[in-house]
Amino acid sequence: MAPRPLRLFFGSCRVCGRLLLWALWLLLAGTLIFQIRILRDGGLRVPRPVLQMLDRRLAGEGLTLAVGDVWLDPRGRVLVRDARLGLVGQTDAFASAETLSLQLRRRELLQRRIIPTALEISGLRLALPAPLSPSGVAEALLTGGEFRLARAHDAESWALTQASARVLGVPTSFTGAPPAVAPGSAQTPPAAEIVRAALVRAAGIYHSLAALPLDSIRALRVDLGTESLTVAAELPSLIAPAHPALPQALIGTTLEQVHLAFTLPLADGHEAAESAEIRLQAERFAAPDALALVGSQLSLRARAVGPAVYAAELAVARLEKTDRALPPVPLIATVRYSRDPAAPRVEAEVSTRLADAPWSVELEGDPAARSGTVGANGAITPALLDIARPFIPAKARTRFTIGDPIDLAATATLGPGGHPDRATLRFTTGRASAHDVAWDRANADIVYDAVSRRVIADPARMILADCGASGTYEMDVDTLAYRFLLAGSLRPMLIEGWFTEWWDHLWENFTFGARAPEAEIDIHGVWGQPDRSDVFIGVHSGPMSLRALPVDSLDTRIRTHDHRVEVHGFRAVADGHSATGTFTRVYNPVIDSWARMAFDIRSDLPVASIPLVFPVEGPALVEPLALTAPPDIHLVGELFGPGQPEKNNRQDYVLDVVATAPLRYRGFPLDHLALRVERRDRELLLEDIRAGFAGGLATGRATLSGPEEDRLIALDVRLADSGLDLAITRWREFQASRPAPPAAEPPAAKLHAETEKNRPLGGTLALSLEATGPLDDPLGLSGHGEGEVVGADLARIRLLGGFSSLLSEIGIGLGTVRLTDARAGFDLDRNRLAFGSLRLTGPSALVEAKGDYLLDAGTLAFNARVHPFEQRSGLLSSTAGFVLSPLTNVLEVELTGTLEEPGWTFTYGPTRLFRRMIGGDRARSAPTPVAPTPGP
């Protein structure tokens, strides 16, 4: 038997064992009862102290949580009913759910680790609290949400296995995965800040979505990413609403079969902002009537590419006008917009293809101020011009044609308000035609400057056929005053289509040769006011024709303004001769005819060139002249035409003519001629006449009057120092050039006359004449004059017949009278010269005569009284004169025949008396001509 202490120990152990056994049974029974209750209730209700501890933790994050019940079932699932999550200080919850089920891993729970693997939310509702709502009251964003999320054992993120809700009342499905929430760290902001930021973004989303026609959206699809949210919708149609970011002209645009997608960032920071994006695709669209555009396959992508920086890309496969028959075109546009309040900027680039040519437009500037730069590049092709031609005004449709593309490059700098400060345009063309002016190549750089308000094209170049010119163009945009400078080789009529009739009138008398002339053109005026146009033209030409006159070269400067053409100076050269001067032509546009021509011309061109240059007045000037060498001419005056009815056909001019070579004036031969012709309407004055005739000089003046077809002349001329023989020869030539006169009767018999055919007369002739008569008939003049012959062998009269010859042979010339000088006054009656007083004198004789000379027949009919020995001095002559004086004082002579063959017949004289004295009177028989006695 064991000792007592030992028995006490073992007894105590038995009691303890029983107590432990009963305790275990009690624990097992309690556990069984707890499990039975959990099974009966469906789980274990989380004690209120635990929920209060959770509330305190959330409150520390700035959130409030209100729940109905929280259960934990035996499978590790936490079930929350009627959960509402809000922000501290706000009464409205931003999120609520009817039930929320969270599946936990039981093993990790035993290790006091909470690792959820699944989450189910039913009856989810998300709303904007009143302070964040645009309307000022709480607005529901999402209702009826049913979400199931799952996470793999080793995954950090969640995946949506099933999700649906109504977003702004639109049925919506969700895919993807919600963003992962990293465990708390020093850098992690409080939950309330995260929620507030999310609500602010949600407010922006709500504002954007609320502007859409949500009633036309059948369903939404939301793709949740770890960093972004994508909302997509399919719409049968969409009408662009009024929106500040949308141009007014696009409001009301209708789109069909639309796919719309928004991608929004879920995190803060620049990187998150750059992921914001909107995408829109439409099969068809139609812009409002103001634009009248329709198209298909529209694609729009707009996104944020940085802090307050947005970019958009637009592509249209087919764009066309509904109100015009234009072919469809593609369109690609990119836009970049910076919303920086200090310096907002927009950059845009649009490219398309018009007909068969690419076009692009670039823009950069401040959209708020509507300032910046705009640039465009493209080409106008023949196909594009044909398309645009129906939209060009009818009068201009055929005025412009092209054979090659026109390349264009334009830039513009826009000031505030969209007003251009400076614009430039560069174009290059190939074969083209404008206003009936065709060219092979042309290019120009055009600049508009808003400060000076001027448009300047410099340089501008053009190639037309064999011509090439360059110049500048300048215009004031306010007054429309312009100036156009052009220089180069240019045929004026190649550009006549750019001008009105005055250009044709200006050049109608110029025919340029094989080589185009060098020209400078300066045109200035005011558009719309042709009367204010002023044109300066300089022409330097090689061989060409001035009217019908061929010239070797022509240099001229021309001005046309106010319906007048002014040739400020010209020089035409032909065969070594030239013409220079000025010319003015005034045109009357009312009756479409010239009114006045004024001219100042100097020329040594052949006289035949005058009617070629002046076909109206020229023939009348040169018809009387037949020159052997070009004269020097100075013509100053003016003519009047139909455009000035009160002076029509009036001519006022002064013509100075100097001809140094022999010539004929109206058939009359002259050695040289200098005269001034002054015309006053129908009266023509010939002043300062200085004409060489037969070695002498004729001076005087003449007046022409009467109608052109019956002109009369009144002349007053004086001839001095003319050779008598040459004067007679010239007169014979003049008579020979005229129509032959009727045959004259043979002259009467010549008694006791001595003639020497072709005998030179010698001496000089002086003559003065005042006469009037028809201009075209020199033998029709009437008037009076005086003449004198000095030192000539005018005639030899044999007073004693054969005895006179005998006396002459022995050296005594008492029987022959020599006449060397003559002086006469005469009257001219058409073809008859009537000499009322004719004195013929010689060394020893005096003949006083009167009679007629017929100019056309050249015949003489004179009666003369002969006074032999009247002029002789000396003893013998005095004695002979004393003895014979009673006889010679009664000598009478009849002078007949012609100047070339004159006949002297004594009607009563010494020969007949002497024959009677010696008994040899044979008066009844015809006198026998006596051989002529040689002169001294």
Secondary structure, 3 states (H helix, E strand, C coil): CCCHHHHHHHHHHHHHHHHHHHHHHHHHHHHHHHHHHHHHHCCEECCHHHHHHHHHHHHHCCEEEECCEEEECCCCEEEEEEEEEEECCCCCEEEEEEEEEEEECHHHHHCCCCCEEEEEEEEEEEEECHHHCCCCCCEEEEEEEEEEEECCCCCCCCEEEEEEEEECCEEEEEEECCCCCCCCCCCCCCHHHHHHHHHHHHHHHHHHHHCCCHHHCCCEEEEECCCEEEEEEEEEEEECCCCCCCCHHHCCCEEEEEEEEEEEECCCCHHHHCCCEEEEEEEEEECCCCCCEEEEEEEEEEEEEECCEEEEEEEEEEEEECCCCCCCEEEEEEEEEECCCCCCEEEEEEEEEECCEEEEEEEEEECCCCEEEEEEEEEECHHHHHHHHHHCCHHHCCCEEECCCEEEEEEEEECHHHCEEEEEEEEEECCEEECCEEECEEEEEEEEECCCCEEEEEEEEEEECCEEEEEEEEEECCCCEEEEEEEEECCHHHHHHHCCHHHHHHHCCEEECCCCCEEEEEEEEECCEEEEEEEEEEEEECCEEECCEEECEEEEEEEEECCEEEEEEEEEEECCEEEEEEEEEEEECCCCEEEEEEEEEEECCCCCHHHHHCCCCHHHHHCCEEECCCCEEEEEEEEECCCCHHHCCCEEEEEEEEECCCEEECCEEECEEEEEEEEECCEEEEEEEEEEECCEEEEEEEEEECCHHHCEEEEEEEEEEEEHHHHHHHHHHHHHHCCCCCCCCCCCCCCCECCCCCCCCCCEEEEEEEEEEECCCHHHCEEEEEEEEECCCCEEEECCCHHHHHHHHCCCCCCEEEECEEEEEEEEECCEEEEEEEEEECCCEEEEEEEEEECCCCEEEEEEEEEECCCCCCHHHHHHHHHHHHHHCCEEEEEEEECCCEEEEEEECHHHHHHHHHCCCCCCCCCCCCCCCCCC
